[in-house]
Amino acid sequence: TDGIEMPMAMHVCGNLNECFKEIAKFPIDILDCEFAGNNVNIGILEENADLLKGKKLGFGCVDSAVNAVDDKEEVRALVERGIAAVGKENMLLDPDCGLRKVDIPIAMEKLKIISDLAKEFN
């Protein structure tokens, strides 16, 4: 890996209540977490956003555990809370986790919501 520079990311599934303060200390560039399917996580982020200084946040904004299209306005409201906490320049919108258990047409709609909102907030 000599001479190779690339960002280091870590994805954390589930509730962040017990671990956020510790994982925020990891020497990574991007911390990726679930916010759509774990509704306590946004509050934890809002209370501890200062711990992510110098890091980007992979912001899981559509629920990958539900085989239904997310409500775009609810996703927008969640993303707005994330932006208020860490700034849009520090956020990367993505699904909570992988979408392999979601029907393909539904997965595509979830990704379209993410894409539309990313364009809207840019």
C-alpha positions as a Markdown table, in Angstrom:
| # | Residue | x | y | z |
|---|---|---|---|---|
| 1 | Thr | 0.0 | 0.0 | 0.0 |
| 2 | Asp | 3.0 | 2.3 | -0.2 |
| 3 | Gly | 2.1 | 5.4 | -2.2 |
| 4 | Ile | -1.5 | 4.5 | -2.4 |
| 5 | Glu | -3.8 | 7.0 | -0.9 |
| 6 | Met | -7.5 | 6.3 | -0.5 |
| 7 | Pro | -10.1 | 7.1 | 2.1 |
| 8 | Met | -10.8 | 4.6 | 4.8 |
| 9 | Ala | -14.4 | 4.0 | 5.7 |
| 10 | Met | -16.2 | 2.0 | 8.4 |
| 11 | His | -19.9 | 0.9 | 8.3 |
| 12 | Val | -21.7 | 0.4 | 11.6 |
| 13 | Cys | -25.0 | -1.4 | 11.6 |
| 14 | Gly | -27.6 | -1.0 | 14.3 |
| 15 | Asn | -28.2 | 1.3 | 17.3 |
| 16 | Leu | -25.3 | 3.6 | 18.0 |
| 17 | Asn | -26.2 | 4.4 | 21.6 |
| 18 | Glu | -23.5 | 2.2 | 23.3 |
| 19 | Cys | -20.7 | 2.7 | 20.8 |
| 20 | Phe | -20.8 | 6.1 | 19.0 |
| 21 | Lys | -18.3 | 7.9 | 21.2 |
| 22 | Glu | -15.8 | 5.1 | 20.7 |
| 23 | Ile | -16.2 | 4.5 | 17.0 |
| 24 | Ala | -16.0 | 8.2 | 16.3 |
| 25 | Lys | -12.4 | 8.0 | 17.6 |
| 26 | Phe | -11.3 | 5.4 | 15.0 |
| 27 | Pro | -8.7 | 6.7 | 12.5 |
| 28 | Ile | -11.1 | 6.6 | 9.5 |
| 29 | Asp | -12.1 | 9.2 | 6.9 |
| 30 | Ile | -15.8 | 8.1 | 6.6 |
| 31 | Leu | -18.1 | 6.7 | 9.3 |
| 32 | Asp | -21.2 | 5.2 | 7.7 |
| 33 | Cys | -24.3 | 4.6 | 9.9 |
| 34 | Glu | -28.0 | 3.7 | 9.7 |
| 35 | Phe | -30.4 | 6.6 | 10.4 |
| 36 | Ala | -33.6 | 5.5 | 8.6 |
| 37 | Gly | -34.2 | 2.2 | 10.3 |
| 38 | Asn | -32.7 | 3.1 | 13.7 |
| 39 | Asn | -34.5 | 6.2 | 14.7 |
| 40 | Val | -32.5 | 6.8 | 17.9 |
| 41 | Asn | -29.3 | 7.3 | 15.9 |
| 42 | Ile | -30.2 | 10.7 | 14.6 |
| 43 | Gly | -30.5 | 12.0 | 18.1 |
| 44 | Ile | -27.1 | 10.4 | 19.0 |
| 45 | Leu | -25.6 | 12.1 | 16.0 |
| 46 | Glu | -27.1 | 15.5 | 16.9 |
| 47 | Glu | -25.8 | 15.3 | 20.5 |
| 48 | Asn | -22.3 | 14.1 | 19.4 |
| 49 | Ala | -21.7 | 15.7 | 16.0 |
| 50 | Asp | -18.6 | 17.4 | 17.2 |
| 51 | Leu | -16.9 | 14.0 | 17.6 |
| 52 | Leu | -16.9 | 13.7 | 13.8 |
| 53 | Lys | -14.7 | 16.8 | 13.1 |
| 54 | Gly | -12.5 | 15.9 | 10.1 |
| 55 | Lys | -14.6 | 13.0 | 9.0 |
| 56 | Lys | -17.3 | 12.5 | 6.4 |
| 57 | Leu | -20.5 | 10.8 | 7.4 |
| 58 | Gly | -22.1 | 8.0 | 5.3 |
| 59 | Phe | -25.7 | 8.9 | 6.1 |
| 60 | Gly | -28.1 | 5.9 | 5.8 |
| 61 | Cys | -31.3 | 7.6 | 4.9 |
| 62 | Val | -33.5 | 4.9 | 3.4 |
| 63 | Asp | -34.4 | 1.8 | 5.3 |
| 64 | Ser | -32.8 | -1.3 | 3.8 |
| 65 | Ala | -34.7 | -3.7 | 6.1 |
| 66 | Val | -38.2 | -2.8 | 4.7 |
| 67 | Asn | -39.3 | -4.0 | 1.3 |
| 68 | Ala | -41.3 | -0.8 | 0.6 |
| 69 | Val | -40.5 | 2.5 | -0.9 |
| 70 | Asp | -39.6 | 5.1 | 1.8 |
| 71 | Asp | -41.7 | 8.3 | 2.1 |
| 72 | Lys | -39.6 | 10.9 | 0.3 |
| 73 | Glu | -40.7 | 13.7 | 2.6 |
| 74 | Glu | -39.7 | 11.7 | 5.7 |
| 75 | Val | -36.3 | 11.0 | 4.1 |
| 76 | Arg | -35.9 | 14.7 | 3.3 |
| 77 | Ala | -36.6 | 15.6 | 6.9 |
| 78 | Leu | -34.1 | 13.1 | 8.1 |
| 79 | Val | -31.4 | 14.3 | 5.7 |
| 80 | Glu | -32.1 | 17.9 | 6.9 |
| 81 | Arg | -31.5 | 16.9 | 10.5 |
| 82 | Gly | -28.2 | 15.3 | 9.4 |
| 83 | Ile | -27.2 | 18.4 | 7.5 |
| 84 | Ala | -28.0 | 20.6 | 10.5 |
| 85 | Ala | -25.8 | 18.3 | 12.6 |
| 86 | Val | -22.7 | 17.9 | 10.5 |
| 87 | Gly | -23.1 | 20.1 | 7.4 |
| 88 | Lys | -24.0 | 18.9 | 3.9 |
| 89 | Glu | -20.3 | 19.1 | 2.8 |
| 90 | Asn | -19.6 | 16.3 | 5.3 |
| 91 | Met | -22.5 | 14.0 | 4.3 |
| 92 | Leu | -22.6 | 11.1 | 1.8 |
| 93 | Leu | -26.2 | 9.9 | 1.3 |
| 94 | Asp | -26.7 | 6.1 | 1.1 |
| 95 | Pro | -29.0 | 3.3 | 2.1 |
| 96 | Asp | -28.9 | 2.1 | 5.7 |
| 97 | Cys | -27.2 | -1.1 | 4.6 |
| 98 | Gly | -27.2 | -3.2 | 1.5 |
| 99 | Leu | -30.4 | -3.6 | -0.5 |
| 100 | Arg | -30.0 | -7.2 | -1.5 |
| 101 | Lys | -33.2 | -8.3 | 0.4 |
| 102 | Val | -35.3 | -5.7 | -1.2 |
| 103 | Asp | -37.1 | -6.3 | -4.5 |
| 104 | Ile | -35.2 | -4.7 | -7.4 |
| 105 | Pro | -38.0 | -2.2 | -8.4 |
| 106 | Ile | -38.3 | -1.1 | -4.8 |
| 107 | Ala | -34.5 | -0.9 | -4.4 |
| 108 | Met | -34.3 | 1.3 | -7.5 |
| 109 | Glu | -37.0 | 3.6 | -6.1 |
| 110 | Lys | -35.1 | 3.9 | -2.8 |
| 111 | Leu | -31.9 | 4.8 | -4.8 |
| 112 | Lys | -33.8 | 7.3 | -6.9 |
| 113 | Ile | -35.0 | 9.1 | -3.7 |
| 114 | Ile | -31.4 | 9.3 | -2.5 |
| 115 | Ser | -30.2 | 10.6 | -5.9 |
| 116 | Asp | -33.0 | 13.1 | -6.1 |
| 117 | Leu | -32.3 | 14.5 | -2.6 |
| 118 | Ala | -28.5 | 14.6 | -3.2 |
| 119 | Lys | -29.2 | 16.8 | -6.3 |
| 120 | Glu | -31.7 | 18.9 | -4.4 |
| 121 | Phe | -29.4 | 19.6 | -1.5 |
| 122 | Asn | -26.4 | 20.4 | -3.8 |
